[in-house]
């Protein structure tokens, strides 16, 4: 803006100077060579000013278009990012054709205020066994006072002695509680589980330990044994089911405390 004002002032000054020199030449019959030189200098300055003005105009126009194009590109980039994000959400497909909501409805029973937590957990464990051909299972819940996980439900437990309680970091179950991720063991330690059923007795082939989380803290553990191998589909299924089962236990425990 300042450059433009300076240019206008220069042009006005040159015009006034030109008029003065021209009048001087017109009115003075004894024209000297110096007057022509002054006039020539005026034309040169005017020409230089005009070239300078055109240069300023081109720079200004280029800057304006560049800024406008940058603005358009920014809008287009944001639009593309938004469309890409929306497309990612819209085109997300679960890796397995498993209806988690239906499974949760079949496994997690409705809360009965008169029912104990142990019976509630046992019903969940039985439903899991029915859906996934589990031959033996245990559910542990964390005691906030002792900070240890105690068994609250058993399924097809062969031993007269109940499974021992544990703390975070102790054994396979304790490590799962610490790591907060599903653990699958294919080579179960001998004697870890023994199955007694009408089909005979034996040792399971696979063991899956599922953490139940609340606000990124382990509140419970589900330990499941089967004769068949736990594949990636079952692991993915329990990763999603665990969230629903964990929330159901929290709701049940809150209802149990309010009843007291």
C-alpha positions as CSV (number, residue, x, y, z in Angstrom):
1,X,0.0,0.0,0.0
2,X,2.8,2.4,0.9
3,X,4.6,1.6,-2.4
4,X,1.5,2.4,-4.4
5,X,1.1,5.8,-2.6
6,X,4.8,6.6,-3.2
7,X,4.3,5.7,-6.9
8,X,1.3,8.0,-7.2
9,X,3.1,10.9,-5.6
10,X,6.1,10.3,-7.9
11,X,3.8,10.3,-11.0
12,X,2.1,13.5,-9.9
13,X,5.5,15.2,-9.3
14,X,6.7,14.1,-12.7
15,X,3.6,15.4,-14.4
16,X,4.0,18.8,-12.7
17,X,7.7,18.9,-13.6
18,X,6.8,17.9,-17.2
19,X,4.2,20.7,-17.5
20,X,6.7,23.2,-16.0
21,X,9.4,22.3,-18.5
22,X,7.1,22.2,-21.4
23,X,5.7,25.7,-20.6
24,X,9.3,26.9,-20.2
25,X,10.2,25.5,-23.6
26,X,7.0,26.8,-25.3
27,X,7.3,30.3,-23.9
28,X,11.0,30.7,-24.3
29,X,12.1,31.1,-27.9
30,X,15.7,30.7,-27.0
31,X,15.5,27.0,-26.2
32,X,18.6,25.5,-24.8
33,X,19.9,22.0,-25.0
34,X,19.6,21.6,-21.2
35,X,15.8,22.0,-21.4
36,X,15.6,19.1,-23.9
37,X,17.7,17.0,-21.6
38,X,15.5,17.8,-18.7
39,X,12.4,16.8,-20.7
40,X,14.1,13.6,-21.8
41,X,14.9,12.7,-18.2
42,X,11.3,13.3,-17.3
43,X,10.2,10.8,-20.0
44,X,12.8,8.3,-18.7
45,X,11.6,8.6,-15.1
46,X,8.0,8.3,-16.2
47,X,8.8,5.2,-18.2
48,X,10.7,3.7,-15.2
49,X,7.9,4.5,-12.9
50,X,5.4,2.8,-15.2
51,X,7.5,-0.3,-15.4
52,X,7.8,-0.3,-11.6
53,X,4.1,0.0,-11.2
54,X,3.4,-2.9,-13.6
55,X,5.9,-5.0,-11.6
56,X,4.2,-4.2,-8.3
57,X,0.8,-5.0,-9.8
58,X,2.1,-8.4,-11.0
59,X,3.6,-9.3,-7.6
60,X,0.4,-8.3,-5.8
61,X,-1.8,-10.3,-8.2
62,X,0.5,-13.4,-7.9
63,X,0.5,-13.2,-4.1
64,X,-3.3,-12.9,-4.1
65,X,-3.8,-15.9,-6.4
66,X,-1.2,-18.0,-4.5
67,X,-2.9,-17.2,-1.2
68,X,-6.3,-18.1,-2.7
69,X,-5.0,-21.4,-4.2
70,X,-3.4,-22.3,-0.9
71,X,-6.7,-21.6,0.9
72,X,-8.5,-23.8,-1.7
73,X,-5.9,-26.6,-1.3
74,X,-6.3,-26.5,2.5
75,X,-10.0,-26.8,2.2
76,X,-9.7,-29.6,-0.3
77,X,-7.2,-31.4,1.9
78,X,-9.5,-31.1,5.0
79,X,-12.4,-32.3,2.9
80,X,-10.4,-35.3,1.6
81,X,-9.2,-36.1,5.1
82,X,-12.8,-36.0,6.4
83,X,-14.1,-38.1,3.5
84,X,-11.3,-40.6,4.1
85,X,-12.1,-40.8,7.8
86,X,-15.8,-41.2,7.0
87,X,-15.0,-43.8,4.4
88,X,-12.8,-45.7,6.9
89,X,-15.7,-45.8,9.4
90,X,-18.3,-46.7,6.8
91,X,-16.2,-49.4,5.2
92,X,-15.0,-51.0,8.5
93,X,-15.9,-54.7,8.4
94,X,-15.5,-57.0,11.4
95,X,-12.9,-59.7,10.7
96,X,-15.3,-62.4,11.6
97,X,-19.1,-62.9,11.1
98,X,-19.9,-63.0,14.7
99,X,-23.0,-61.4,16.2
100,X,-21.6,-60.1,19.5
101,X,-24.8,-58.6,20.7
102,X,-26.7,-61.8,20.2
103,X,-24.0,-63.8,21.9
104,X,-24.0,-61.4,24.8
105,X,-27.8,-61.8,25.1
106,X,-27.5,-65.6,25.2
107,X,-24.6,-65.6,27.7
108,X,-25.2,-62.7,30.1
109,X,-28.4,-63.3,32.1
110,X,-30.7,-60.5,33.4
111,X,-29.8,-59.2,36.8
112,X,-32.0,-60.6,39.7
113,X,-31.5,-58.6,42.9
114,X,-32.3,-61.7,44.9
115,X,-29.6,-63.8,43.2
116,X,-26.1,-64.0,44.7
117,X,-23.0,-62.9,42.7
118,X,-21.8,-66.5,42.8
119,X,-25.0,-67.9,41.2
120,X,-24.9,-65.1,38.7
121,X,-21.3,-65.9,37.7
122,X,-22.1,-69.6,37.6
123,X,-24.9,-69.0,35.1
124,X,-22.6,-66.9,32.9
125,X,-20.0,-69.7,33.0
126,X,-22.5,-72.4,32.1
127,X,-23.8,-70.3,29.1
128,X,-20.2,-69.8,27.9
129,X,-19.6,-73.6,28.1
130,X,-22.7,-74.3,26.1
131,X,-21.8,-71.8,23.4
132,X,-18.2,-72.7,23.0
133,X,-17.9,-76.3,24.0
134,X,-15.9,-75.5,27.1
135,X,-15.1,-78.5,29.3
136,X,-14.0,-76.7,32.4
137,X,-14.0,-73.1,33.6
138,X,-13.5,-70.7,36.5
139,X,-14.5,-67.1,37.1
140,X,-12.5,-65.0,39.5
141,X,-13.5,-61.6,40.8
142,X,-11.1,-59.1,42.5
143,X,-11.6,-58.3,46.2
144,X,-11.0,-54.6,46.7
145,X,-10.0,-55.1,50.3
146,X,-7.5,-58.0,49.9
147,X,-6.5,-57.0,46.3
148,X,-6.6,-60.6,45.3
149,X,-8.7,-62.5,42.8
150,X,-11.1,-65.1,44.4
151,X,-12.9,-67.9,42.6
152,X,-16.7,-67.2,42.5
153,X,-17.9,-69.7,40.0
154,X,-16.7,-73.2,38.8
155,X,-17.8,-75.3,35.9
156,X,-17.1,-79.1,35.7
157,X,-14.4,-78.8,38.4
158,X,-13.0,-82.3,39.0
159,X,-11.0,-81.6,42.1
160,X,-12.5,-81.5,45.6
161,X,-10.2,-78.6,46.3
162,X,-11.2,-75.3,44.8
163,X,-8.7,-73.3,42.7
164,X,-6.5,-71.0,44.8
165,X,-6.9,-67.2,45.0
166,X,-4.1,-65.2,43.4
167,X,-2.8,-61.6,43.2
168,X,-1.8,-59.6,40.1
169,X,1.4,-61.1,38.6
170,X,1.1,-64.5,40.3
171,X,1.0,-67.5,37.8
172,X,-0.7,-67.5,34.4
173,X,-3.9,-65.9,35.7
174,X,-2.0,-63.2,37.6
175,X,0.1,-62.4,34.5
176,X,-3.1,-62.0,32.5
177,X,-4.5,-59.7,35.2
178,X,-1.3,-57.7,34.9
179,X,-1.0,-57.6,31.1
180,X,-4.7,-57.0,30.6
181,X,-4.8,-59.1,27.4
182,X,-6.1,-62.5,26.6
183,X,-3.7,-65.3,27.1
184,X,-4.0,-68.6,25.2
185,X,-1.9,-71.6,26.2
186,X,-1.7,-74.6,23.8
187,X,0.6,-76.7,25.8
188,X,-1.1,-76.8,29.2
189,X,1.2,-77.8,32.1
190,X,0.6,-81.4,33.2
191,X,-1.8,-81.5,36.1
192,X,-3.0,-77.9,35.6
193,X,-6.5,-79.1,34.6
194,X,-8.0,-82.6,34.7
195,X,-11.4,-83.3,33.1
196,X,-13.7,-85.9,34.5
197,X,-16.9,-86.5,32.5
198,X,-19.1,-89.3,31.2
199,X,-16.7,-89.5,28.2
200,X,-13.9,-90.4,30.5
201,X,-11.1,-88.3,32.0
202,X,-8.2,-86.5,30.5
203,X,-6.3,-83.3,30.1
204,X,-7.6,-80.4,28.0
205,X,-5.7,-79.3,24.9
206,X,-6.1,-75.5,25.2
207,X,-6.5,-72.9,27.9
208,X,-7.7,-69.4,27.5
209,X,-7.5,-66.7,30.2
210,X,-9.7,-63.7,29.6
211,X,-9.3,-60.5,31.7
212,X,-12.4,-58.5,32.6
213,X,-11.6,-54.8,32.6
214,X,-13.1,-51.6,34.0
215,X,-11.5,-48.3,33.3
216,X,-8.3,-50.1,32.2
217,X,-8.2,-52.0,35.5
218,X,-8.6,-55.8,35.8
219,X,-11.7,-56.6,37.9
220,X,-12.0,-60.3,37.1
221,X,-10.6,-63.2,35.2
222,X,-12.4,-66.0,33.2
223,X,-10.3,-69.1,32.8
224,X,-11.6,-71.6,30.2
225,X,-10.3,-75.0,29.1
226,X,-11.2,-77.0,26.0
227,X,-10.2,-80.2,24.2
228,X,-10.2,-78.2,20.9
229,X,-7.9,-75.4,20.0
230,X,-8.9,-71.8,20.6
231,X,-8.6,-70.1,17.2
232,X,-8.4,-66.4,16.3
233,X,-12.1,-66.1,15.9
234,X,-12.8,-67.3,19.4
235,X,-10.1,-65.0,20.8
236,X,-11.6,-62.0,18.9
237,X,-15.1,-62.9,20.1
238,X,-14.1,-63.1,23.8
239,X,-12.2,-59.8,23.5
240,X,-15.5,-58.2,22.7
241,X,-17.6,-60.3,25.0
242,X,-15.3,-59.5,27.9
243,X,-16.3,-55.9,27.9
244,X,-20.0,-56.7,28.2
245,X,-19.5,-59.4,30.8
246,X,-17.2,-57.1,32.8
247,X,-19.9,-54.4,32.8
248,X,-22.5,-56.8,33.9
249,X,-20.5,-57.9,36.9
250,X,-20.0,-54.3,37.9
251,X,-23.7,-53.6,37.6
252,X,-24.5,-56.7,39.6
253,X,-22.0,-55.9,42.4
254,X,-23.3,-52.3,42.6
255,X,-26.9,-53.7,42.9
256,X,-25.7,-56.2,45.5
257,X,-24.1,-53.4,47.6
258,X,-27.1,-51.2,47.4
259,X,-29.3,-54.0,48.5
260,X,-27.2,-54.3,51.7
